[in-house]
Amino acid sequence: MAAEVDLKRELLRLLREDEEFRLAVAGLIGLDTVILELRRLREDFNRFVELEEKRWEENWRRWEENAKRWEENERRWEENRKRWEEAYRRFEIIERRLEEHSRILEEYSKILEEHSKRLEELTLVLRDHGLKIGELSRRVSNLEVAVGALAESTYARYFYEDLLRELASRGEVVVRRVRNVRADEEDIDLLVETQLRVYVVEVKLRPKHEDVGRVLAKVDVVRRLYPGKDVVGVLVGAMVGREVEAYAREKGVEVYAY
């Protein structure tokens, strides 16, 4: 009995201490296949662990990259937030300015409206003044015509009186005197006929060079009507310039200034 106990103890010691013995026993009882499979499982597990470690390392690397990206995104979001805050602040300033400009524009619109009303009132006043000025101009024009006619008649009478004295000194007698004669489309202010001559008189308040030409044209017409008499052109006025007088005398036109 004691020998069996000692044998068991020796076998257990060999199994613990002697690997070759342990493998031999395992082979005898069919454990070598199990042990081999366990070794393979351990190797597969070690490879799996190594692979998982690599995967975790890759994941950690990616997580770190993502963390950096998130930090960069956070930084950009913060910058954008600051930009939006600045933009909103500027928008508020612009909005206040627009409100102020709108208020000023309303004030200007009221001022323009008042000016427009005032302009309408002034337009009515000017229109009324225009009518009055038109009436006054018409009256002045009529007055000028009346004064002109009176002056023409007066200067014509002055000339005729002077002419009568000259004719009397020469022994000539007036046989015909006509005012405002119409001869071949020409208007003659005064036509005086004696037994020897015919005087064609043009009366102007302020004679000009072209008035001399008119006198000469009328003289030509009267010559055709009185072929047997000497026709004399006469320019009568109140303000006769020296140049006009010299020009008239040069052309054979007599000048009487009053």
C-alpha positions in Angstrom: 0.0 0.0 0.0 2.8 2.4 0.9 4.6 1.5 -2.3 1.6 2.6 -4.3 1.5 5.9 -2.5 5.2 6.5 -3.2 4.7 5.6 -6.8 1.9 8.1 -7.2 4.0 10.8 -5.6 6.9 10.0 -7.9 4.6 10.1 -10.9 3.1 13.5 -9.9 6.7 14.8 -9.4 7.7 13.7 -12.8 4.7 15.2 -14.4 5.5 18.5 -12.7 9.2 18.6 -13.2 10.0 16.4 -16.2 8.6 17.9 -19.4 9.7 15.0 -21.5 8.0 12.6 -19.2 4.9 14.7 -19.1 4.7 14.8 -22.9 5.2 11.1 -23.0 2.4 10.5 -20.6 0.2 13.0 -22.5 0.9 11.1 -25.7 0.0 7.8 -24.0 -3.3 9.2 -22.9 -4.0 11.2 -26.1 -3.3 14.6 -24.6 -0.5 15.4 -27.0 -3.1 16.3 -29.7 -4.9 18.5 -27.2 -1.7 20.2 -26.1 -0.7 20.8 -29.7 -4.1 22.3 -30.4 -3.8 24.4 -27.3 -0.4 25.6 -28.5 -1.9 26.4 -31.8 -4.8 28.2 -30.1 -2.3 30.1 -27.9 -0.3 31.1 -31.0 -3.5 32.1 -32.8 -4.6 34.0 -29.7 -1.2 35.7 -29.5 -1.4 36.6 -33.2 -5.0 37.9 -32.7 -3.9 39.9 -29.7 -1.0 41.4 -31.7 -3.4 42.1 -34.6 -5.9 43.7 -32.2 -3.1 45.7 -30.6 -2.1 47.0 -34.1 -5.8 47.7 -34.8 -6.1 49.6 -31.6 -2.9 51.5 -32.2 -4.3 52.4 -35.7 -7.6 53.3 -34.1 -5.8 55.4 -31.5 -3.8 57.1 -34.2 -7.0 57.8 -36.1 -8.7 59.0 -32.9 -5.8 61.3 -32.3 -6.0 62.6 -35.8 -9.8 63.1 -35.4 -9.2 64.8 -32.1 -6.8 67.2 -33.9 -9.3 67.7 -36.6 -12.0 68.4 -34.0 -9.7 70.8 -32.3 -9.1 72.6 -35.7 -12.8 72.6 -36.4 -13.5 74.0 -33.0 -10.9 76.7 -33.6 -12.4 77.5 -37.0 -15.9 77.5 -35.5 -14.6 79.9 -32.9 -13.1 82.2 -35.5 -16.4 82.0 -37.5 -18.4 82.8 -34.4 -16.2 85.9 -33.8 -16.6 86.9 -37.5 -20.4 86.5 -37.3 -20.4 88.5 -34.1 -18.4 91.2 -35.9 -20.7 91.0 -38.9 -23.8 91.3 -36.7 -22.2 94.3 -35.0 -21.6 95.9 -38.4 -25.1 95.1 -39.5 -26.4 96.8 -36.4 -24.3 99.9 -37.1 -25.5 99.9 -40.8 -29.1 99.4 -39.7 -28.8 102.4 -37.3 -27.3 104.5 -40.1 -30.0 103.5 -42.5 -32.6 104.5 -39.9 -30.9 107.8 -39.4 -30.7 108.3 -43.2 -34.3 107.4 -43.5 -35.2 110.0 -40.9 -33.1 112.7 -42.7 -34.7 111.7 -46.0 -38.1 112.1 -44.6 -37.1 115.6 -43.3 -35.8 116.5 -46.8 -38.9 115.1 -48.4 -41.0 117.4 -46.1 -38.8 120.4 -47.0 -39.0 119.6 -50.7 -42.8 119.3 -50.4 -42.9 122.7 -48.7 -40.6 124.1 -51.4 -42.8 122.6 -54.1 -45.9 124.2 -52.7 -44.0 127.5 -52.4 -42.8 127.1 -56.0 -46.4 126.5 -57.2 -47.4 129.7 -55.4 -44.6 131.6 -57.0 -45.5 130.1 -60.4 -49.0 131.4 -60.0 -47.7 134.8 -58.9 -45.2 134.8 -61.9 -48.0 133.8 -64.2 -50.1 136.7 -63.0 -47.1 139.0 -63.3 -46.5 137.6 -66.8 -50.1 138.5 -67.8 -49.7 141.9 -66.3 -46.3 142.4 -68.1 -47.9 141.2 -71.3 -50.6 143.7 -70.9 -48.1 146.4 -70.1 -45.9 145.4 -73.1 -49.0 145.7 -75.3 -49.7 149.1 -73.9 -46.1 150.2 -74.3 -46.1 148.8 -77.8 -49.2 150.8 -78.6 -47.7 153.8 -76.9 -44.5 153.4 -79.0 -46.6 153.2 -82.1 -48.5 156.3 -81.1 -45.3 158.2 -80.1 -43.6 157.1 -83.3 -46.5 158.3 -85.4 -46.6 161.6 -83.5 -42.8 162.0 -83.8 -42.9 161.2 -87.5 -45.7 163.7 -88.0 -43.9 166.3 -86.0 -40.6 165.9 -87.8 -42.3 165.8 -91.2 -44.0 169.1 -90.3 -40.7 170.6 -89.1 -39.1 169.6 -92.4 -42.0 170.9 -94.5 -41.8 174.3 -92.8 -38.0 174.5 -93.4 -38.6 173.4 -97.0 -41.2 176.1 -97.6 -38.7 178.7 -96.4 -36.0 177.3 -98.7 -38.4 177.1 -101.7 -39.6 180.7 -101.1 -36.0 181.9 -101.1 -35.6 180.2 -104.5 -39.0 181.3 -105.9 -40.4 177.7 -106.0 -43.9 176.9 -105.1 -45.3 173.6 -103.7 -47.9 172.2 -106.0 -48.6 169.0 -104.0 -47.9 167.6 -100.5 -48.9 164.0 -99.5 -48.3 162.1 -96.3 -47.9 158.3 -96.3 -47.8 157.6 -100.0 -47.9 154.1 -101.4 -45.9 153.8 -104.7 -45.1 150.5 -106.3 -45.0 148.6 -103.0 -42.9 151.3 -101.4 -44.2 153.4 -98.4 -43.1 157.0 -98.5 -43.5 159.1 -95.3 -43.8 162.4 -97.1 -43.9 163.4 -100.8 -43.6 167.1 -101.7 -43.9 168.2 -105.4 -42.9 171.6 -106.7 -43.0 172.9 -110.3 -39.3 171.7 -110.6 -38.6 168.9 -108.1 -40.1 166.1 -106.2 -38.9 165.5 -102.6 -39.0 161.9 -101.3 -38.8 162.1 -97.4 -38.0 159.2 -95.1 -38.6 160.1 -91.4 -36.7 158.0 -88.7 -36.1 158.8 -85.0 -32.6 157.4 -85.2 -31.6 156.8 -88.8 -29.2 153.9 -89.7 -27.1 153.2 -92.8 -29.8 150.9 -94.2 -32.3 153.7 -94.1 -30.2 155.6 -96.6 -30.6 152.6 -99.0 -34.3 152.6 -98.5 -34.5 156.3 -99.4 -32.5 155.6 -102.6 -34.8 152.7 -103.5 -37.9 155.0 -103.1 -36.2 157.7 -105.2 -35.8 155.3 -108.1 -39.5 154.4 -107.9 -40.6 158.1 -107.8 -38.2 158.9 -110.8 -40.2 156.5 -112.9 -43.4 158.2 -111.8 -42.1 161.7 -112.5 -39.8 161.4 -115.5 -39.7 165.1 -116.2 -38.6 166.3 -112.7 -35.6 166.2 -110.5 -36.2 163.7 -107.6 -34.5 164.5 -104.3 -34.1 162.0 -101.5 -34.4 163.4 -97.9 -33.6 161.7 -94.6 -35.2 163.3 -91.5 -34.5 162.4 -87.9 -33.8 163.4 -84.4 -30.6 161.5 -83.6 -28.6 161.3 -86.7 -25.1 160.0 -86.3 -22.2 161.6 -88.0 -21.3 158.4 -90.0 -24.9 158.0 -91.1 -25.1 161.7 -92.2 -21.8 161.5 -94.1 -22.9 158.3 -95.8 -26.2 159.8 -96.8 -24.6 163.0 -98.3 -22.1 160.8 -100.1 -25.1 159.0 -101.8 -26.8 162.3 -102.7 -29.4 162.2 -99.9 -30.1 165.4 -98.0 -30.2 165.1 -94.2 -32.4 167.2 -91.8 -31.7 166.6 -88.1 -34.0 168.0 -85.3 
